[in-house]
Amino acid sequence: MHASLIRRQLGGLVPPKIATPKLVSGGSGTGLGPLVDFYSKLPKGHGTPRVSGIKGRFFNGKNASGAPLVALIVGIFGVSYTLDYNMHLKHHKNHAH
């Protein structure tokens, strides 16, 4: 691998303005203070994922409910009943039983 390729891949790990070669190459490690301060201010722990849309509105959080699921079931039932009823009427159009 080329040195520039490796430098480009590892460039995102350490912010370039904080970790300069002068600070990192010091033998005593006293020059790493700004780098340690930067990383100590970063948030720790698990982040909470933000969910938006129907799932975030109805199934997650304090407003969690099953209303969309019930509405979907009722809607599918209504559409299928309407289609079945119309097909049945077409069947009786020419053939009475």
N, C-alpha and C positions, 0 to 999 in steps of 0.2 A: 504494500500500500504506500501511497505517496504521503509525505508529511502534511501537505496542504489538505488532503482528504481527511486525514485523521484529525487535524486541527479543526476542520469545519464540522465534523461529526461531534467532537467533544466540546465545541465552543458554547453550546447551550447549557452545559452543566454548571459552569462558574461564570457569573457576570463579569464581563471584561473590564469594566471601569473599577471594580473593587479588587479583583485579583490580578494585579499587574506582575510582570516578571520580577520586578524589584522586591515586591512584598513577599512573593512565594519563594524566591531563591535564597532568602536570608536563612542562615544556619540556626539561629536561635529561636526562630518562630515568633518573635515579638512583633514582626510586621504583619501578622495575620489578624490583628485586632479588628480592623474594619470588616474583614471577611466573616469573622465570628459574630460580630454585631449584626451584620446583614442577615445571616442565617438564623440567628436567635430571635429575630423579629418576625420571621415567617410563621404563619399559623401551623399548629400541630394538630394531629388527630385526623379523624375521618371527616371528609367534607360531606355535606348534605346535598344530594342531587336534587336539582329543581326539575320537577315534572310539570309540564303544562298541557293544555288541551283537555280532552274529556277525562283522561285518567287523573290528571292533577286536580281537576275541578270536582269530580264526583267520587273517586275511589281512594284518594290520599288526603291526609290532613284531617282537620276538625269537621269538615263537611262531608265525610265519607258516607255514602249511601248506595243502595242498589237500584236507584231509580232508573238509570239508563239501561240496565239489564232488563228490568221489568218492561220498560217502554219498548225495547227491542223485541222481546218475546210477544208482546201484545201487537206490535206492528206487523211482525211476520205472520202471526195468526190472522190478523185482519186482511192482509193481502192474499194469503192463501185461501181463506174462506171466500173472499170475493171472486177469485179466479175459479174456484170449484163451483160456486153458485152459478156463475155465468156459463160455465161449461155444461152444467146440468140443464140450464134453460135452453141452450143450443140443442141438447139431446132431445128435449121435449118439443122442440119446434116442429119436427116432422113425425115424431113417433110418440104417441101417447101410450102410457102403460098403466 
